[in-house]
Amino acid sequence: MLSKIFPFIDWFKGYNMTALRADAISGLTVALVLIPQSMAYAQLAGMPAYYGLYASFLPPLVAALFGSSRQLATGPVAVVSLMTAASLEPLATAGSEGYIAFAILLALMVGMFQFLLGVLKLGLVVNFLSHPVVNGFTNAAAIIIASSQFSKMFGVYVDGAEHHYETIMRVVESAIHYTHWPTLGMGVLAFAIMVGLKRVNPKIPNVLVAVVITTALSWGLGFNHDTSVSVSAIDSPAVHEAIVGFNGTIDGIDQLALQRTALGKQMEEAKSSGDPVRVLDIEHDMNVLNVQMARLKLKAHDLRKNLRSVLFAGVEQADGGLRFYEQDAVPAGMATDGRTWRVKVGNAKLDTASLKMMGGGAVVGTVPSGIPAITVPSLDLKVMLHLIPFAAIISLLGFMEAISIAKAMAAKTGQRLDPNQELIGQGLANMLGACGKSYPASGSFSRSAVNLQAGALTGMSSVFTSLMVVIVLLFFTPLLYHLPQAVLAAVIMMAVIGLINASGFIHAWKAQWYDGAISILSFGCTLAFAPHLDKGIMVGVVLSLLVFLYKSMRPRVANLSRNADESLRDATAFGLKECQHIALVRFDGPLFFANASFLEDQITERMMGNDKLRHIIIVANGINDMDASGEEALSLIVDRVRSNGLDISLCGVNEAVMAVLERTHLLEKIGKDHVYTTMETAICATHESAHRDGQEESCPLTTFCRLA
């Protein structure tokens, strides 16, 4: 019982110093990969980079303690991070306090969903995400993730559009207008280091080396060069006017947001009082407010775009400060500092007394030292209701990724894997992680592979990984200040390259053409609907279910005949001659309400198409279940066949179907002497009577019957 509740107790059976040393080395190796990766994935999720460290503190520890896999490395992963951003984008601005609170709440909901599935032993629900759907989604997500990092690689800033491809078009336009070459250089250098070290020696932590080298260069070369100035230091009336207009627009949006909140409360009161006229009036007012807000947001976008596009040159003044002129408007005879400056414009109002000017590349910046306070996330019912479908999808996707990795490693190590226990472990990891300010986490393929290769024997390796993250949070966060954002973008892009698997489409198509089509459609829809990734997944799931239903409604019905190897095969598929007087009909699937009439139609078709037919043998080997509709259909078939002067028999009936026949007394109607154990017995028992006075010159079943 204790081992059931606390699976980690089994780690210590026969545990010794050699195993401890192996786990310690593995845990430290994984931490060297995890720390820079987690910061990169946090930004992919729309969170400040250091929240990746928070997601690497409790989740790996808890998932290892309560999961069933001893080598699975849990923490931030690319696909779940992208899904988190897609889920929260409509609710709040990425990186804001509200957004962070919602992400932590989402982690709690994901954990609760996974934990309940595990406790109720419903791990099989993950099968609703078929392999073709996951393959299509994963390939599309890899492309979306990689392309979402272009803005950081080129050092440009754009607003997100309704569709991902529109956002990328904006990035390309901005990059054509202006690319910050040192930023691009840092990203390319990080790529070169990671690729080069991976080819030279895969065991070297290439991500960590790239981060250390580029961070040192960033610090030494002054890569980040920002300054705060008064708006009066900018010598451009047009920019002053744009800043005033932008701030006024943001004020207008904030005021409309307050009015909409007040109307929302009035709507609740009107609904509770049962005043339909008042409800209609408030709905009208809210629609007007929404239109006004949409117009202001569009105006703010245009002003933000214009401000970001202005490039300045800095001229040093006598007091040591800088005065900024538009690059094509620097007065003659003035020497500039050689940098290109831009105004940093976000979604909030610009502080005209302390305007941030960017003269270099973007870095991670200040990372708070210390472990986050352990608190239960605040619960907001309205937000939770909105997040339920996203939490369910993230739960299933995250678990599917984790269990796939765990199964692959279990096949190599020979350990026993319990999917429901793994769900409990992942669920607790996300729930307790949310209390430690974590956003949704899952099992990582790359870090789990590193863990296994490094020689991890038990989950103690993940304990050491978490301990290493705690040490970094306590003592080494100042070293992360100068880490370039472009390097984190390169880390993400490098990681998701492995997710692209074009051969998966070909493999699915070869298995079944419709599986290949579903995989391709899931891929296309995920790309088209991005950033609303849930829609792409839902299209794939619905298509998979429709194909399943269609196949269930129209299972394969084959006519059997003797093959050259003396076995009974599908006559149509193998081009075999059939007996004129006996029809061997094999039904491949359960006989239930959705396909009962289909079997009736198939039997009727065979009776109408062969006037020499005398006996029908239904080969029931493939009928593994039967419901009331199936039993009723079979009874009608028996009546119809015999009323037409033909006879009918069954063979190969399994125990479950036989029990239905006995309980409904259909067995008595068919006749126990008309139900045979095997096809051979049925053919031999019916062959002579079916061919009596027959004109068939050569029956393909005659030889078979003699052999039998």
C-alpha positions in Angstrom: 0.0 0.0 0.0 2.8 2.4 0.9 4.5 1.7 -2.5 1.2 2.5 -4.2 0.9 5.8 -2.5 4.6 6.6 -2.5 6.2 4.9 -5.6 9.6 6.4 -4.8 10.0 3.9 -1.9 10.9 1.3 -4.5 13.9 3.3 -5.6 15.8 2.5 -2.4 15.6 -1.3 -2.7 19.2 -2.3 -3.1 20.2 1.4 -3.5 23.9 2.1 -2.9 26.6 4.8 -3.4 27.3 3.8 -7.0 23.6 4.4 -7.9 23.6 7.7 -6.0 26.7 8.8 -7.8 25.1 7.9 -11.2 21.9 9.7 -10.4 23.8 12.8 -9.1 25.8 13.1 -12.3 22.7 12.5 -14.5 20.7 15.1 -12.5 23.4 17.7 -12.8 23.8 17.0 -16.6 20.0 17.5 -17.1 20.1 20.7 -15.1 22.7 22.1 -17.4 20.3 21.6 -20.3 17.2 22.5 -18.4 18.2 25.9 -17.0 18.7 27.7 -20.3 15.9 25.7 -22.1 13.4 26.5 -19.4 14.0 30.3 -19.7 13.6 30.1 -23.4 10.3 28.1 -23.2 8.9 30.5 -20.6 9.2 33.3 -23.1 7.6 31.1 -25.7 4.7 30.8 -23.2 4.5 34.6 -22.9 6.0 34.6 -19.4 9.1 36.4 -18.1 12.2 34.2 -18.6 12.8 33.5 -14.9 9.4 31.8 -14.6 10.9 28.9 -16.6 13.2 28.4 -13.6 10.1 28.4 -11.3 8.6 25.7 -13.6 11.9 23.7 -13.2 11.9 23.7 -9.4 9.0 21.7 -8.1 7.5 19.8 -11.2 10.6 17.7 -11.9 10.9 16.7 -8.3 7.2 15.9 -7.7 6.7 14.1 -11.1 9.7 11.8 -10.3 8.5 11.1 -6.8 4.9 10.1 -7.7 5.3 8.9 -11.4 6.2 5.4 -12.5 9.1 6.3 -14.9 12.5 6.5 -13.3 14.1 8.5 -16.1 11.4 10.8 -17.3 12.6 14.5 -17.0 9.7 16.8 -16.4 9.6 20.6 -16.8 8.8 23.3 -19.4 8.5 21.9 -23.0 8.0 23.6 -26.3 4.5 22.4 -27.4 2.9 22.9 -23.9 4.5 26.4 -23.7 3.0 27.3 -27.1 -0.4 26.0 -26.1 -0.2 28.0 -22.9 0.4 31.2 -24.8 -2.4 30.4 -27.3 -4.8 29.7 -24.4 -4.1 32.9 -22.5 -3.7 35.4 -25.4 -7.4 36.4 -25.4 -7.4 37.0 -21.7 -4.5 39.3 -21.0 -1.3 40.9 -22.4 1.7 38.5 -22.4 4.0 39.1 -19.5 1.5 41.2 -17.5 0.6 40.4 -13.9 -2.8 39.2 -14.9 -1.4 36.9 -17.6 1.1 35.4 -15.2 -1.7 34.7 -12.7 -3.8 33.0 -15.4 -0.9 30.9 -16.5 -0.3 29.7 -12.9 -4.1 29.0 -12.6 -3.9 27.0 -15.9 -1.1 24.9 -14.5 -3.3 24.1 -11.5 -6.3 23.1 -13.7 -4.1 21.0 -16.0 -2.7 19.2 -12.9 -6.2 18.6 -11.5 -7.4 17.2 -14.8 -4.4 14.8 -15.1 -4.7 13.8 -11.4 -8.4 12.9 -11.7 -7.8 10.9 -14.9 -5.0 9.0 -13.1 -7.0 8.3 -9.9 -10.1 7.2 -11.9 -7.8 5.1 -14.1 -8.9 6.8 -17.3 -5.5 7.0 -18.9 -6.9 5.5 -22.0 -8.8 8.7 -22.8 -5.5 9.9 -24.3 -6.3 7.5 -27.2 -8.8 10.1 -28.5 -5.7 11.9 -29.8 -4.7 9.5 -32.6 -1.2 9.3 -33.9 -2.0 11.0 -37.2 -3.6 13.9 -35.4 -0.6 14.3 -33.1 1.9 14.0 -35.9 0.1 16.7 -37.9 -0.2 19.0 -34.9 3.4 18.5 -33.8 4.8 19.3 -37.2 2.7 22.4 -37.5 3.5 23.4 -33.9 7.2 23.1 -34.6 7.0 25.4 -37.6 4.8 27.9 -35.5 7.3 27.8 -32.6 10.3 28.3 -34.8 8.8 31.1 -36.8 7.5 32.8 -33.6 11.1 33.5 -32.7 12.0 35.4 -35.8 11.2 38.8 -34.2 13.8 38.1 -31.4 16.3 36.9 -33.9 16.1 40.0 -36.0 15.7 42.4 -33.0 12.3 43.8 -34.2 9.1 44.4 -32.3 5.6 43.9 -33.8 2.0 43.5 -32.5 0.5 40.0 -32.8 -2.1 39.7 -35.5 -5.3 37.6 -35.5 -3.5 34.8 -37.4 0.1 33.7 -36.9 1.0 34.0 -40.6 -0.1 37.7 -40.5 2.2 38.2 -37.5 5.1 36.7 -39.4 4.4 39.0 -42.4 4.6 42.0 -40.0 8.0 40.6 -38.7 9.3 40.3 -42.2 8.2 43.9 -43.1 9.9 45.2 -39.9 13.1 43.2 -40.6 13.3 44.6 -44.1 12.9 48.1 -42.7 15.4 47.6 -39.9 17.4 44.6 -38.5 19.6 44.9 -35.5 22.6 43.1 -36.8 24.4 42.4 -33.5 21.2 40.7 -32.3 21.1 38.5 -35.4 24.8 37.8 -35.0 24.3 36.6 -31.4 21.5 34.3 -32.6 23.6 32.9 -35.4 26.6 32.4 -33.2 24.5 30.5 -30.7 23.3 28.2 -33.5 26.8 27.7 -34.8 28.1 26.7 -31.3 25.2 24.3 -30.6 25.4 22.6 -34.0 29.2 22.4 -34.0 29.4 20.9 -30.5 26.6 18.5 -31.2 28.6 17.1 -34.2 32.0 17.1 -32.3 30.7 15.5 -29.1 27.0 15.1 -28.4 27.8 14.6 -24.7 29.0 18.2 -24.3 26.1 20.4 -23.0 26.0 22.5 -26.2 23.1 24.7 -25.0 24.9 25.7 -21.8 28.2 26.4 -23.7 26.3 28.6 -26.2 24.6 30.5 -23.4 27.8 31.0 -21.4 29.8 32.2 -24.4 27.1 34.6 -25.7 26.3 36.0 -22.3 30.0 36.7 -21.7 30.2 38.4 -25.1 27.1 40.4 -24.4 28.5 41.6 -21.1 32.0 42.4 -22.5 30.8 44.1 -25.7 28.0 46.2 -24.1 25.4 44.4 -26.3 22.5 45.8 -24.3 22.6 49.6 -24.4 19.3 51.1 -23.1 18.8 54.5 -21.5 15.9 56.4 -20.1 15.3 60.0 -21.1 12.7 62.7 -21.0 10.6 63.1 -24.1 12.1 66.6 -24.5 15.4 64.9 -25.4 13.8 63.7 -28.7 14.1 66.4 -31.4 11.1 65.4 -33.5 7.7 67.2 -33.3 6.1 64.3 -35.2 7.3 61.8 -32.6 6.0 64.0 -29.7 2.6 64.2 -31.4 2.5 60.4 -31.9 3.4 59.8 -28.2 0.7 62.1 -27.0 -1.8 60.5 -29.4 -0.7 57.0 -28.3 -1.0 57.8 -24.6 -4.5 59.4 -25.2 -5.6 56.3 -27.0 -4.4 54.0 -24.2 -6.3 56.2 -21.7 -9.4 55.9 -23.8 -9.1 52.1 -23.9 -8.7 51.9 -20.1 -11.7 54.1 -19.6 -13.8 51.9 -21.9 -12.6 48.8 -20.1 -13.8 50.3 -16.8 -17.2 51.1 -18.4 -17.5 47.6 -19.8 -16.8 46.1 -16.4 -19.5 48.3 -14.8 -21.9 47.2 -17.6 -21.1 43.6 -16.9 -22.2 44.0 -13.3 -25.4 45.7 -14.4 -26.0 42.9 -16.8 -25.8 40.3 -14.0 -28.2 42.4 -11.9 -30.7 42.8 -14.8 -30.6 39.0 -15.5 -31.2 38.2 -11.8 -34.1 40.6 -11.6 -35.6 39.1 -14.8 -35.9 42.4 -16.7 -35.5 41.5 -20.5 -35.8 45.1 -21.7 -33.0 46.2 -19.4 -30.8 43.2 -20.6 -31.3 44.2 -24.2 -30.4 47.8 -23.4 -27.2 46.8 -21.7 -26.3 44.4 -24.5 -26.7 47.3 -27.0 -24.4 49.5 -24.8 -21.8 46.8 -24.5 -21.8 46.2 -28.3 -21.3 50.0 -28.8 -18.4 49.9 -26.3 -16.8 46.9 -28.0 -16.9 48.7 -31.4 -15.4 51.8 -29.8 -12.7 49.8 -28.1 -11.9 47.9 -31.3 -11.4 51.3 -33.1 -9.1 52.6 -30.4 -7.1 49.4 -30.4 -6.6 49.7 -34.1 -5.5 53.3 -33.7 -3.1 52.3 -30.9 -1.6 49.6 -33.2 -1.0 52.1 -36.0 0.6 54.6 -33.6 2.7 51.9 -32.0 3.8 50.7 -35.4 4.8 54.2 -36.5 6.8 54.9 -33.3 8.6 51.6 -33.6 9.6 52.4 -37.2 11.3 55.7 -36.4 15.1 55.3 -36.2 17.1 57.8 -34.2 20.7 58.9 -34.0 22.1 60.0 -30.6 24.2 63.2 -30.3 26.1 63.7 -27.1 25.5 67.0 -25.4 27.8 69.2 -23.2 26.2 67.8 -20.0 27.0 64.2 -21.1 23.4 63.4 -22.0 22.1 62.4 -25.4 19.8 64.3 -27.7 18.0 62.2 -30.3 17.3 63.1 -33.9 15.7 61.2 -36.7 18.5 59.6 -38.6 17.8 61.6 -41.8 17.4 64.8 -39.8 20.7 65.1 -37.9 21.9 68.8 -38.1 25.0 69.3 -40.2 28.3 69.2 -38.3 27.0 67.1 -35.4 28.7 63.9 -34.6 26.5 60.9 -33.6 27.4 58.1 -31.2 27.2 55.6 -34.1 24.3 53.7 -32.7 20.8 53.3 -34.0 18.2 54.1 -31.3 14.5 53.2 -31.1 11.7 54.0 -28.7 10.6 51.0 -26.7 6.8 50.9 -27.1 4.6 48.3 -25.4 0.9 48.1 -24.6 1.1 50.5 -21.6 1.3 54.3 -21.7 4.7 55.8 -22.3 6.2 57.7 -19.4 7.2 61.0 -21.0 9.5 61.8 -18.0 11.4 58.5 -18.4 11.1 57.2 -21.9 13.1 54.1 -22.6 15.4 54.3 -25.6 17.0 51.1 -27.0 20.4 51.5 -28.6 21.4 47.8 -28.4 20.1 44.3 -28.3 17.5 42.8 -25.9 18.7 40.8 -22.9 16.9 38.8 -20.2 17.4 41.5 -17.7 17.0 41.4 -13.9 16.0 37.9 -12.6 14.7 37.9 -9.0 16.9 36.0 -6.6 15.4 33.4 -4.3 12.7 30.7 -4.3 9.2 31.9 -5.1 6.7 31.9 -2.2 4.6 28.8 -2.0 1.0 29.9 -2.2 -2.2 28.5 -3.6 -3.2 30.3 -6.8 -6.2 32.6 -6.6 -9.3 31.0 -8.2 -11.5 32.9 -10.6 -14.5 30.9 -11.7 -15.1 32.9 -15.0 -11.5 32.5 -16.1 -11.5 28.8 -15.1 -14.7 28.2 -17.2 -12.9 29.8 -20.2 -9.8 27.7 -19.6 -11.5 24.3 -19.2 -11.2 23.2 -22.8 -7.6 24.5 -23.1 -6.7 22.7 -19.8 -8.1 19.5 -21.1 -6.2 19.7 -24.4 -2.9 20.6 -22.7 -3.4 17.8 -20.2 -3.9 15.2 -22.9 -1.2 16.6 -25.1 1.3 16.9 -22.3 0.6 13.4 -21.0 0.7 11.9 -24.4 4.2 13.4 -24.9 5.3 12.3 -21.5 3.9 8.7 -21.7 5.4 8.2 -25.2 8.8 9.2 -23.9 8.4 7.0 -20.8 7.4 4.0 -22.9 10.4 4.4 -25.2 12.7 4.5 -22.2 10.9 1.6 -20.4 11.5 -0.5 -23.5 15.3 0.0 -23.1 15.5 -0.3 -19.3 12.9 -3.1 -18.9 11.1 -1.3 -16.1 7.3 -1.6 -15.5 5.4 1.5 -16.6 1.9 2.4 -15.2 0.2 5.1 -17.3 -2.3 5.9 -14.6 0.4 6.4 -12.0 2.3 8.6 -14.5 -0.9 10.7 -14.8 -1.0 11.0 -11.1 2.7 12.1 -11.0 2.2 14.6 -13.8 -1.0 15.9 -12.2 0.7 16.4 -8.8 3.7 18.0 -10.5 1.5 20.7 -12.2 -0.7 21.2 -9.1 2.1 21.7 -6.6 4.2 23.5 -9.3 1.3 26.0 -9.6 1.7 26.7 -5.9 5.4 27.5 -6.6 4.5 29.9 -9.5 5.0 27.4 -12.3 3.1 27.4 -15.6 2.1 24.0 -17.2 4.9 21.5 -17.5 5.3 18.0 -19.0 7.9 15.3 -19.8 10.6 16.4 -22.2 11.9 14.1 -24.9 15.4 15.8 -25.2 16.1 16.1 -21.5 14.8 12.5 -20.8 17.2 11.2 -23.4 20.0 13.1 -21.8 19.0 11.7 -18.4 19.0 8.1 -19.7 22.3 8.5 -21.6 23.9 10.0 -18.5 23.1 6.8 -16.6 20.2 7.7 -14.4 19.0 4.7 -12.4 16.1 6.2 -10.4 14.1 9.4 -10.0 16.8 10.7 -7.6 18.3 12.2 -10.7 15.3 14.6 -11.0 15.7 15.4 -7.3 19.3 16.5 -8.0 18.1 18.5 -11.1 15.6 20.4 -8.9 18.3 21.0 -6.3 20.5 22.5 -9.0 17.8 24.9 -10.1 17.3 26.0 -6.5 21.0 26.7 -6.2 20.8 28.8 -9.3 17.8 30.7 -8.1 19.5 31.4 -4.8 23.0 32.4 -5.8 23.5 32.8 -9.6 20.6 34.8 -11.0 22.7 38.0 -11.5 24.8 36.1 -14.0 21.7 35.7 -16.3 21.2 39.5 -16.7 23.2 39.8 -19.9 21.8 36.7 -21.6 20.7 37.8 -25.1 17.0 37.2 -26.0 18.2 36.1 -29.5 20.2 33.3 -27.9 17.0 32.0 -26.1 15.2 32.2 -29.5 18.0 30.1 -31.0 17.7 27.6 -28.2 14.0 27.2 -28.9 14.5 26.9 -32.6 17.2 24.3 -32.2 15.1 22.3 -29.9 11.9 22.2 -32.1 13.9 21.1 -35.2 13.7 17.6 -33.8 9.9 17.8 -33.7 9.6 18.1 -37.5 8.9 14.6 -38.9 7.8 14.7 -42.5 8.2 10.9 -42.8 5.3 10.6 -40.3 2.8 11.8 -43.0 4.1 9.2 -45.5 4.0 6.4 -42.9 0.4 7.3 -42.0 -0.6 7.4 -45.6 1.0 4.0 -46.3 -0.9 2.5 -43.3 -4.3 3.9 -44.4 -4.8 6.7 -46.9 -7.4 8.3 -44.6 -4.9 8.4 -41.7 -2.5 10.3 -44.0 -5.2 12.7 -45.0 -6.2 13.3 -41.4 -2.5 14.0 -40.5 -2.2 16.5 -43.4 -5.5 18.2 -42.6 -4.5 18.5 -38.9 -1.2 20.0 -40.0 -2.8 22.5 -42.4 -5.6 23.5 -40.0 -3.2 24.0 -37.1 -1.1 26.3 -39.3 -4.1 28.2 -40.6 -5.8 28.7 -37.2 -2.7 29.6 -35.3 -2.4 31.0 -32.7 -5.8 29.3 -31.9 -4.1 25.8 -31.8 -7.0 24.1 -30.1 -9.0 24.4 -33.3 -6.4 22.5 -35.3 -6.5 19.7 -32.8 -10.3 19.6 -32.7 -10.5 19.3 -36.4 -8.2 16.3 -36.3 -10.1 14.6 -33.4 -13.4 15.1 -35.2 -12.1 13.7 -38.5 -10.7 10.7 -36.6 -14.0 10.1 -34.9 -15.9 10.5 -38.2 -13.7 7.9 -39.9 -14.1 5.6 -36.9 -17.9 5.9 -37.1 -18.0 5.4 -40.8 -15.8 2.3 -40.6 -18.0 1.0 -37.7 -21.2 1.7 -39.8 -19.8 0.0 -42.9 -17.4 -2.8 -41.7 -15.8 -5.1 -44.2 -18.1 -7.9 -45.5 -16.2 -10.5 -47.5 -17.3 -13.5 -49.6 -14.9 -16.4 -48.8 -13.7 -19.1 -51.1 -10.9 -21.6 -51.4 -7.4 -20.2 -52.2 -4.5 -22.1 -53.9 -3.0 -22.7 -50.5 -6.2 -24.5 -49.4 -7.2 -21.7 -47.0 -10.4 -19.6 -47.2 -9.7 -16.1 -48.4 -11.7 -13.0 -49.6 -12.9 -14.0 -53.1 -13.0 -10.5 -54.4 -9.5 -9.5 -53.1 -7.8 -12.7 -54.3 -9.9 -13.1 -57.5 -11.2 -16.5 -56.5 -14.1 -18.5 -58.0 -17.1 -18.8 -55.6 -19.5 -21.6 -55.0 -22.8 -21.0 -56.7 -24.9 -22.6 -54.0 -23.2 -21.7 -50.7 -22.3 -18.1 -49.7 -19.6 -17.9 -47.0 -20.1 -14.3 -45.7 -17.6 -13.0 -43.2 -18.6 -9.8 -41.2 -15.6 -8.0 -39.8 -16.8 -6.0 -36.8 -19.2 -5.9 -33.8 -22.9 -6.2 -34.8 -24.6 -3.2 -33.2 -27.1 -0.5 -33.9 -24.9 1.5 -36.3 -24.3 -1.3 -38.7 -27.1 -3.8 -38.2 -29.0 -2.7 -41.3 -25.8 -2.8 -43.3 -25.5 -6.5 -42.7 -29.2 -6.9 -43.7 -28.5 -5.1 -47.0 -25.4 -7.2 -47.7 -27.3 -10.5 -47.2 -30.2 -9.3 -49.3 -27.8 -8.2 -52.0 -26.3 -11.7 -52.2 -29.7 -13.3 -52.3 -30.9 -11.0 -55.1 -27.7 -11.4 -57.1 -27.5 -15.2 -57.2 -30.7 -17.2 -58.1 -28.8 -20.5 -57.6 -27.9 -19.7 -54.0 -29.3 -22.2 -51.5 -27.4 -21.7 -48.2 -25.8 -18.8 -46.5 -23.1 -19.3 -43.9 -22.4 -16.2 -41.8 -18.8 -16.5 -40.6 -19.0 -14.8 -37.2 -15.3 -15.0 -36.2 -15.0 -11.2 -36.6 -18.2 -10.4 -34.7 -16.9 -9.8 -31.1 -20.0 -8.2 -29.7 -23.7 -7.8 -30.4 -26.3 -5.5 -29.0 -30.1 -5.6 -29.1 -30.3 -3.9 -32.5 -27.7 -6.4 -33.9 -29.7 -9.3 -32.5 -32.9 -8.0 -33.9 -31.3 -7.6 -37.4 -29.9 -11.1 -37.3 -33.4 -12.5 -36.4 -34.9 -10.6 -39.4 -32.1 -11.9 -41.6 -32.9 -15.5 -40.6 -36.6 -15.0 -41.3 -36.0 -13.3 -44.6 -33.5 -16.0 -45.9 -35.7 -18.9 -44.9 -38.9 -17.3 -46.2 -37.1 -17.1 -49.6 -36.6 -20.9 -49.6 -32.9 -20.7 -48.6 -31.2 -21.9 -45.4 -28.8 -20.0 -43.1 -26.1 -21.1 -40.6 -23.6 -19.5 -38.3 -20.0 -20.5 -37.6 -17.2 -19.3 -35.3 -19.5 -17.7 -32.8 -17.6 -16.5 -29.7 -18.8 -16.7 -26.1 -20.1 -13.1 -25.8 -22.2 -13.4 -28.9 -23.4 -16.9 -28.0 -24.6 -15.6 -24.6 -26.7 -13.0 -26.4 -28.2 -15.6 -28.7 -29.1 -17.8 -25.7 -30.6 -15.0 -23.6 -32.8 -13.8 -26.4 -33.7 -17.4 -27.6 -32.4 -16.5 -31.1 -30.3 -19.7 -30.9 -33.5 -21.8 -30.7 -34.8 -19.9 -33.8 -31.7 -20.5 -35.8 -31.3 -24.0 -34.5 -28.4 -25.4 -32.5 -27.8 -27.8 -35.4 -27.2 -24.7 -37.6 -24.5 -23.1 -35.4 -21.0 -24.6 -36.1 -17.7 -24.2 -34.3 -15.5 -23.7 -37.4 -15.9 -22.9 -41.1 -14.7 -26.3 -42.1 -17.4 -28.0 -40.0 -20.1 -25.7 -41.5 -19.0 -26.3 -45.1 -18.8 -30.1 -44.7 -22.2 -30.2 -42.9 -24.0 -28.1 -45.5 -22.2 -28.9 -48.8 -24.1 -32.1 -49.8 -27.6 -30.8 -49.1 -26.8 -27.4 -50.8 -25.5 -29.2 -54.0 -28.2 -31.9 -54.2 -29.6 -31.7 -57.8 -27.3 -28.8 -58.4 -25.8 -28.1 -61.9 -22.5 -26.7 -60.7 -19.7 -28.4 -62.6 -16.8 -27.6 -60.3 -17.4 -26.3 -56.8 -14.3 -24.7 -55.2 -15.4 -25.9 -51.8 -15.6 -29.6 -52.8 -11.9 -30.2 -52.6 -11.7 -28.1 -49.4 -14.5 -30.2 -47.9 -12.7 -33.5 -48.8 -9.5 -32.2 -47.2 -11.3 -31.1 -44.1 
